[in-house]
């Protein structure tokens, strides 16, 4: 499975695409350069590989559990931070307690006319209604 993820250079799932080391959100100007491990993490999630143990094995292989566990949490933190800095909601990557992660399918399948997550940044706080 690790080799399958590492060999992917292009993958699209609805409005989310990975081209090389770039994450692209279709119908927006959002394009994010990913690290090698960030790309592997997002490819896993796009391919519905959600279990923490499997994700760790794909990204770092089998090895020191404590080190890989810390690397896993650090990778998630840095990836979320990078995405949020580009206007993508923090819950784009969702934690499944005691299991792993998944992509926020509401965002992934969101109709292109319903881009409230992006449009909110274009308005002042007084103009945004929830």
trRosetta pair geometry for C-beta under 8 A, 3 or more apart (Angstrom, degrees):
i j d omega theta_ij theta_ji phi_ij phi_ji
1 4 5.5 -52 -154 31 38 116
1 5 6.7 34 153 -16 68 102
1 49 7.4 135 175 -109 130 145
1 54 7.3 -32 106 -170 155 105
1 57 8.0 55 74 105 117 113
1 58 6.2 -74 115 -95 100 106
2 5 6.0 -59 -154 36 32 107
2 6 6.2 25 154 -14 67 112
2 57 6.9 -108 -68 132 112 80
2 58 4.8 -178 -102 -134 75 62
2 61 7.1 38 -115 -88 160 72
3 6 5.7 -58 -141 42 32 110
3 7 6.1 29 160 -22 66 111
4 7 6.1 -61 -147 35 25 108
4 8 7.2 35 153 -35 59 99
5 8 6.1 -48 -160 11 35 114
5 40 5.7 73 147 -144 125 84
5 43 5.2 134 -155 111 92 129
5 44 6.2 2 -121 -71 141 75
5 47 7.2 -129 -99 18 91 152
5 49 7.6 -64 -79 22 128 156
5 58 5.3 47 27 -172 155 126
6 40 7.1 -4 -83 -104 66 109
8 11 5.4 10 176 -41 129 117
8 18 7.5 59 131 88 111 125
8 43 5.5 150 71 -145 141 139
9 19 7.6 26 150 -160 72 44
9 20 6.0 8 -172 -86 88 49
10 17 7.5 -6 -165 -176 74 99
10 18 6.9 -175 -138 93 33 67
10 19 5.5 19 -113 -114 86 62
10 20 7.6 6 -73 -32 74 51
11 17 6.9 179 92 -150 48 58
11 18 5.1 14 50 47 87 100
11 43 6.1 112 27 -126 153 87
11 46 5.6 122 128 116 133 147
11 47 7.5 -61 -158 -58 155 91
12 16 7.2 161 -153 89 55 48
12 17 4.2 -13 -103 -104 83 96
12 18 7.9 -160 -72 26 47 56
12 26 7.9 57 -148 -49 113 126
13 16 5.3 -10 66 65 85 96
13 17 7.6 172 24 -81 54 51
13 46 4.8 -169 -8 -157 140 99
13 103 7.9 115 97 63 145 164
13 108 6.0 -20 119 -169 106 123
14 26 7.9 -135 135 27 55 132
14 108 5.1 106 57 158 132 78
14 109 5.3 -101 -131 -97 170 52
15 25 6.1 28 145 -166 96 69
15 26 4.3 -124 -152 44 69 105
15 27 6.6 -55 -142 25 113 105
15 108 6.5 177 45 -167 85 43
15 109 7.6 158 7 -105 101 14
15 110 6.5 -56 21 57 148 81
15 112 6.7 161 -100 -82 132 85
16 23 7.2 -22 -166 -168 89 93
16 24 7.7 147 -160 81 43 53
16 25 6.3 -21 -103 -108 62 65
16 26 7.4 -104 -52 -2 21 91
16 46 6.7 -143 105 -105 123 116
16 103 7.4 -117 21 -161 168 152
16 108 5.5 -54 -3 -127 123 85
17 23 7.5 149 83 -160 47 48
17 24 4.7 -20 68 64 97 99
17 25 7.9 176 25 -84 76 20
17 26 6.4 79 -6 -51 112 94
18 22 7.0 160 -154 84 55 48
18 23 5.7 -26 -99 -100 77 61
18 24 7.5 169 -90 18 26 77
18 34 7.5 -29 -135 15 109 147
18 39 6.4 123 -160 -147 138 88
18 42 6.2 144 -71 107 135 122
18 43 6.3 -80 37 -77 164 85
18 46 7.1 -142 -5 -6 119 162
19 22 5.1 -16 66 64 83 101
19 24 6.2 16 9 -4 108 124
21 33 5.8 26 125 -157 104 72
21 34 5.3 -151 -179 57 72 77
21 35 7.8 11 -159 -113 113 6
21 36 7.6 -50 -117 -80 110 51
21 39 5.9 -84 -130 -67 61 139
22 31 5.5 -9 -171 -171 118 95
22 32 6.8 143 -157 71 63 41
22 33 6.0 -36 -98 -96 71 52
22 34 6.9 171 -100 6 18 90
23 31 7.2 160 80 -156 53 44
23 32 4.4 -13 56 59 103 99
23 34 5.6 83 -23 -42 100 119
23 39 7.9 -159 -55 -104 92 71
23 42 6.3 -55 -96 154 124 174
23 83 7.9 -40 91 -100 155 94
24 30 7.0 140 -155 96 47 70
24 31 5.2 -5 -103 -107 78 79
24 32 7.9 -170 -71 23 38 68
25 28 4.7 -4 98 47 106 121
25 30 4.1 13 34 70 115 121
25 31 7.8 -136 20 -68 71 45
25 88 7.1 178 -57 -89 146 112
26 112 7.3 -69 111 -100 98 115
27 112 4.5 18 76 -143 175 120
27 115 7.5 -140 113 -71 113 138
28 115 7.0 155 -75 -145 114 145
28 118 5.8 -142 -116 -109 137 162
30 86 5.6 108 -147 155 101 116
30 87 6.5 -121 -99 62 124 110
30 88 6.9 111 -167 -57 152 99
30 118 7.5 -120 -38 -109 128 125
32 82 6.2 114 -168 147 130 106
32 83 6.7 -29 -90 -99 171 60
32 86 5.2 -107 -80 -25 113 167
32 88 7.9 -57 -36 -9 145 134
34 38 4.0 -141 -166 95 97 114
34 39 4.4 130 112 -60 133 79
34 42 6.8 -91 -123 14 157 135
34 79 7.9 24 -135 -123 98 95
34 82 7.8 127 -107 120 64 155
35 38 4.4 94 47 7 79 105
35 39 6.9 -140 89 -7 40 85
35 78 8.0 8 11 121 135 132
36 39 5.9 -58 -156 33 27 112
36 40 6.6 24 150 -16 63 106
37 40 5.4 -49 -145 37 38 113
37 41 6.3 44 153 -23 67 102
37 59 5.4 66 -143 -159 93 117
37 75 5.5 -95 133 -126 124 130
38 41 5.6 -50 -148 33 32 114
38 42 6.4 24 157 -11 65 107
38 75 6.8 -168 -81 -168 64 94
38 78 7.3 -101 -81 104 115 102
38 79 4.9 160 -128 -100 101 105
38 82 7.2 -11 -132 46 154 153
39 42 6.1 -61 -148 42 28 104
39 43 6.1 30 155 -20 65 109
40 43 5.7 -55 -144 38 30 112
40 44 6.4 36 155 -24 64 102
40 58 6.3 -178 173 127 116 104
40 59 5.0 142 110 -103 139 85
41 44 5.8 -54 -156 30 28 113
41 45 6.6 19 153 -12 64 107
41 55 6.7 50 -125 -167 71 117
41 59 6.6 17 -66 -81 75 136
41 75 5.9 171 -61 148 146 124
41 76 7.4 -175 -157 -84 151 63
41 79 6.1 -99 83 -71 150 163
41 101 7.9 5 -174 75 99 155
42 45 5.6 -55 -146 40 36 109
42 46 6.0 36 155 -19 69 107
42 79 7.4 -177 -52 -159 98 138
43 46 5.6 -55 -142 40 31 110
43 47 6.1 19 159 -8 66 111
44 47 6.1 -71 -150 46 25 101
44 49 4.0 -83 -168 73 82 113
44 50 7.7 155 144 -69 96 33
44 54 7.6 160 -156 114 127 96
44 55 5.1 113 149 -115 165 89
44 58 5.9 147 -87 73 125 156
44 59 7.7 -65 -33 -49 141 98
45 48 7.5 37 -175 -81 34 24
45 49 7.0 -86 -67 60 28 68
45 50 6.8 71 -118 -94 66 71
45 93 6.8 -85 -104 -121 168 92
45 101 6.1 -58 -96 113 116 107
45 102 6.3 146 -149 -147 99 34
45 103 4.8 118 154 -40 117 95
46 103 6.7 49 -80 -28 54 146
48 102 7.9 14 -132 -130 61 95
49 54 5.6 -122 -177 117 103 127
49 55 6.4 145 128 -77 102 77
49 58 6.9 57 137 -22 153 156
50 54 7.9 49 64 57 31 122
50 55 7.6 -23 -174 -46 15 116
50 96 6.6 41 164 15 120 142
50 99 7.0 14 131 137 103 106
50 100 4.6 140 151 94 68 132
50 101 5.9 -145 -154 73 74 50
50 102 4.9 -2 -122 -78 128 83
51 54 4.3 70 76 13 101 110
51 55 6.7 -176 87 -12 48 86
51 99 6.4 -79 -118 175 64 76
51 100 4.6 -156 -134 -40 20 148
52 55 5.7 -58 -145 36 29 111
52 56 6.3 28 158 -18 65 107
52 72 6.7 68 -163 -177 95 153
52 99 6.6 156 -10 138 100 32
52 100 4.0 -159 -40 -98 68 80
52 101 7.1 99 -80 -8 74 81
53 56 5.9 -55 -150 36 28 111
53 57 6.4 28 152 -19 62 108
53 100 7.8 -91 10 -79 59 114
54 57 5.6 -54 -148 37 32 113
54 58 6.3 32 154 -20 66 106
54 100 7.7 -15 40 -101 92 151
55 58 5.8 -56 -148 36 30 110
55 59 6.2 15 160 -9 66 112
55 72 7.0 101 104 -132 111 114
55 100 6.3 136 -4 -150 127 120
55 101 6.9 33 -47 31 164 111
56 59 6.2 -65 -142 44 26 101
56 60 5.9 -34 -179 37 67 107
56 68 4.8 85 -169 160 119 121
56 69 7.3 -12 -112 -78 147 48
56 71 7.8 115 -134 77 92 104
56 72 5.3 -45 -91 -76 100 128
57 60 7.4 -76 -118 61 14 67
57 61 6.5 24 -163 -140 53 19
57 62 6.1 10 -127 -65 89 69
59 71 7.8 -167 113 124 126 121
59 72 7.6 138 59 -96 143 78
59 75 7.3 -18 174 -78 164 176
60 63 6.2 -91 140 31 104 122
60 68 4.9 -171 78 -120 150 103
60 71 6.1 93 -65 88 148 151
63 67 6.8 -52 117 68 109 119
63 68 6.0 134 71 -48 93 120
64 67 4.0 50 95 20 119 114
64 68 6.2 160 86 -13 62 88
65 68 5.9 -63 -144 42 26 107
65 69 6.0 30 158 -25 65 109
66 69 5.6 -53 -145 34 29 114
66 70 6.5 26 157 -15 63 105
67 70 6.0 -57 -151 37 30 107
67 71 6.2 30 152 -19 65 109
68 71 5.4 -53 -143 39 33 114
68 72 6.2 43 153 -28 65 103
69 72 5.6 -49 -150 28 29 117
69 73 6.8 22 155 -12 61 104
70 73 6.1 -56 -150 38 33 106
70 74 6.2 30 153 -16 66 111
71 74 5.7 -60 -145 42 30 111
71 75 6.1 34 155 -24 66 107
72 75 5.9 -56 -148 33 25 111
72 76 6.6 23 155 -16 61 105
73 76 5.8 -52 -149 35 32 111
73 77 6.3 34 153 -20 64 107
74 77 5.6 -54 -147 36 32 113
74 78 6.2 25 158 -13 66 109
75 78 6.1 -58 -143 41 27 105
75 79 6.0 26 159 -19 64 111
76 79 5.9 -58 -143 38 27 110
76 80 6.2 26 159 -17 64 107
76 93 6.6 -157 -151 124 90 144
76 95 7.9 66 -176 -81 151 100
76 101 7.0 -163 -113 -83 125 144
77 80 6.1 -59 -150 37 25 107
77 81 6.3 24 154 -19 62 111
78 81 5.6 -55 -146 37 31 114
78 82 6.3 33 155 -21 65 106
79 82 5.8 -54 -148 35 30 111
79 83 6.4 28 154 -16 64 108
79 93 6.6 49 108 -10 118 158
80 83 5.7 -59 -148 39 31 110
80 84 6.1 30 156 -19 68 108
80 90 5.7 47 -174 -149 112 74
80 92 7.6 167 -123 51 75 95
80 93 5.8 -113 -83 46 92 119
81 84 5.9 -54 -143 37 28 110
81 85 6.4 32 155 -22 62 106
82 85 5.8 -55 -152 32 28 114
82 86 7.0 13 153 -7 61 108
83 86 6.0 -70 -157 43 33 102
83 88 4.0 -65 172 68 94 125
83 90 7.6 139 89 -106 109 39
83 92 5.6 -115 154 46 152 144
83 93 7.4 139 20 -6 159 105
84 87 7.7 87 -172 -44 33 8
84 88 6.4 -93 -78 68 33 68
84 89 7.4 11 -104 -170 77 15
84 90 5.3 17 -84 -79 120 77
87 117 7.5 124 155 140 84 85
87 118 5.8 63 149 -123 128 70
87 121 5.4 -70 -127 -21 114 157
88 92 4.9 0 155 -41 110 151
88 107 7.8 81 -163 -172 91 148
88 117 7.2 31 -141 149 42 130
89 92 5.3 138 72 -42 74 83
89 104 7.2 -35 81 38 120 163
89 107 6.6 -147 40 -88 118 141
89 117 5.1 -82 -36 -145 109 126
91 94 5.5 31 -171 -84 80 87
91 104 5.3 83 130 -71 84 141
91 107 7.9 160 99 -27 81 133
92 103 6.7 -23 166 -151 66 76
92 104 5.3 -102 -134 20 30 116
92 107 5.6 -76 -117 71 75 167
93 101 5.8 -9 -178 -169 94 123
93 102 7.8 160 -157 81 54 29
93 103 6.5 -42 -103 -104 54 54
93 104 7.4 -87 -47 -17 14 88
94 101 6.6 145 78 -160 48 66
94 102 5.3 -22 64 65 99 78
94 103 7.2 86 15 -178 90 8
94 104 5.3 110 -31 -70 113 78
95 100 7.9 -149 -153 125 56 26
95 101 6.0 -41 -106 -102 46 72
96 99 4.2 -44 113 66 111 115
96 100 5.4 9 53 61 109 55
96 101 6.4 -165 10 -84 88 16
96 102 5.9 58 -36 -5 117 102
102 105 7.5 -28 146 -33 114 92
103 107 7.3 -112 165 64 91 106
103 108 5.3 65 133 -47 126 132
104 107 4.3 56 95 11 107 111
104 108 6.7 160 88 -14 56 88
105 108 5.1 -53 -136 42 43 113
105 109 5.6 19 168 0 75 111
106 109 6.7 -65 -135 51 18 91
106 110 6.3 50 152 -67 57 91
107 110 5.4 -24 -149 -21 30 121
107 117 6.7 19 -120 -20 103 162
110 114 5.5 -126 -178 84 94 103
110 115 7.1 111 135 -91 131 55
110 117 7.6 -72 -114 7 175 121
111 114 4.4 69 64 13 94 107
112 115 6.8 -1 -173 -49 43 107
115 118 4.5 -24 161 37 106 112
115 119 5.5 111 103 -24 84 99
116 119 5.5 -61 -130 45 33 108
116 120 6.1 49 167 -39 68 97
117 120 6.6 -44 -155 11 20 112
118 121 6.5 -57 -176 24 42 108
118 122 7.7 33 138 -15 67 107
119 122 5.4 -56 -162 30 53 116
119 123 7.0 32 151 -11 77 107
120 123 6.3 -71 -155 39 38 101
120 128 5.3 54 -139 -118 87 139
123 127 3.9 -120 -178 85 117 123
123 128 5.0 142 92 -56 129 87
124 127 5.1 91 55 5 72 104
124 128 7.6 -149 92 -9 38 89
125 128 6.1 -62 -149 32 34 107
